[in-house]
Amino acid sequence: MYLLKSFYKIITNTKVNATYNILGYAGVFPLLLLLILIWILDKRYHPFIINSIFSYITVILTFIGAVYWDFAFFLNNKQKAKL
């Protein structure tokens, strides 16, 4: 729990650059496009689109998890350095 609170404190104190906002919205764009394609395209394409949505979400969650994992290693190494 301590690790999560520390991660949240660092994330909320960082200043966000406009480039980061653009990259964040660019990451949401493919997901929104796939969700819109479900309504537009024929039903025979639905399994492919749904598979693509789940694949894209998996990749995004992997990157988010990697950032949190890197923070955990950094904090753990920092605590060991103080000993």
LUMDREN-628692 format. One record per residue: x, y, z of N, C-alpha, C, CB in turn. Coordinates in steps of 0.2 Angstrom, whole numbers, plus 5000, padded with zeros to 4 digits. Glycine has a CB too. Example, Ala and Ser with C-alpha at 12.3 -4.5 7.8 and 13.67 -1.06 7.14 Angstrom:
% LUMDREN-628692
506649725039506249785039506649845039505749785045506449895035506849955036506450005039507049975029
***
This chain:
% LUMDREN-628692
500449945000500050005000500450065000499550005006501050065004501550125004501750134997502050105009501950084993502150094986501650134982502350024983501050114983500550144979500450214980499850104979500450234987500350304989500950344987500350304997501550314987502150354985502150364977502750314986501850314973501750324966501250374965501550254963500750374968500250424967500450494969499550414971500850504974501150564976501550594971501450564983502050554968502450574963502150594956503050524961501650554954501250564948500850634949500750504947500550644954500150704955500550764956499650704961501150764958501650824958501950834952502150814964501950794947502350814941501950864936502450744937502250904933501950954928501950914921502351014928501350924918501250884912501350934906500450864912501750904902501950944896501450934890502650924893501350984886500850974880500950914876500851034876501650894875501750834871501550774874502550834871501550764881501250714885500550704884501450714892500150764884499450764882499250734875499150834883499650764871499550734864499650664863500050774859500250634866500350564866499850524869501050554869499550554875499050514878498450514874498850554885498250564871497650564867497750524861497350634865498350524858498450484852498450404854499150494850498550394860498450324862497750294863498850314869497350344864496650334865496250324858496250384870496550364853496250364847496150294844496650404842496650244844496450184841495950144844497150144841495850154851495350114854494650144852495450124862494650214852493950244850493850224843494050314851494350224838494150204831493950134831494850214827494150084835493950014834493250014837494449974838493050054842492450044845491950074840492350084852492050124837491650154832491550104826491950224829492050074824492050024818491549964820492749994817491449954826490949894828490249914825490949884835490149984826489450004824489350014816489250074827489950034813489950044806489949984802490450094805490449944803490549884799490049824800491249854800490049784795489649724795489749674801489649684788489249634803489349594809489949534807488749564810490049524801490549474800491249494802490549454793491349564803492049584805492049594813492149654802491549584816491449594824491949554827490849584826492049494826492549454830493249474829492549374827493449504823494149524822494249594826494249544814493649634826493749704829493749694837493149744827493349644839493349634846494049604848492749584848494349564844494949534846495549594846495149474841495449634841495949694841495849734847495749734834495249744849495149794855495449754861494349804856495349694862495649664868496449664867495449594868496649654861497449654860497749724862497549634853497349774860497649844861497549854868497149894857497049844872496949854879497549814883496249834881497649754880498249714884498849754883498249644881499049774877499649814876499649874881499749834869499149914881499149974885499249954893498450014884498849904895498949884902499649864903498449834904499949824899500649804900501149864901500849764894501049914897501449974897501350014904501350024892500650014906500550044913500850004918499750054913500749944918501049894923501849904923500849824922502149914917502849914917503049984920503149914910502750034919502850094923502850094930502450154920502350064933502250044940502850004943501550024942502949954939503449904941504149934941503449844936504349984936504950014936504950064942505050054930504450094944504450134950504550094956503750174951504250034957504349994962505149974963503949924962505449954958506149944958506550004960506349914951506350064957506750124959506650134966506450184955506050134969505950144976506350094980505250154978506350034978506649984982507449994982506449914979507750014977508450024976508650084980508650034969508150134980508350194984508350184991507750254982507850144994507850125001508450085003507150085002508650034998509249995000509950045000509349944995509950094996510450144996510550175003510450184990509950195006510050225012510250185018509350255014510250115017510550075023511250075023510350005022
***
